[in-house]
Amino acid sequence: MPILNGYDTTAKIRQMENPKKASTPIVAMTANVFSEDRNKAAEYGMNTFLTKPVSTKRLVETLTELLS
């Protein structure tokens, strides 16, 4: 991303004054599969973590869970 990476963007969203905006579901999608990456995503406030390549079935399941 040109200005902010996904972690910094997530941190800014989580700090928003509007609670509805601050609680927007955020899914990390990365090729990094290390536990450190998964932990960092959680530390920054991402709701869940998917590794690439992402299956359509897993993506739909994840979004359904987060948006229900």
Summary of the structure (lengths in Angstrom):
residues: 68
radius of gyration: 12.4
end to end distance: 28.9
largest distance: 34.4
contacts: 147
relative contact order: 0.18
helix: 50%
strand: 12%
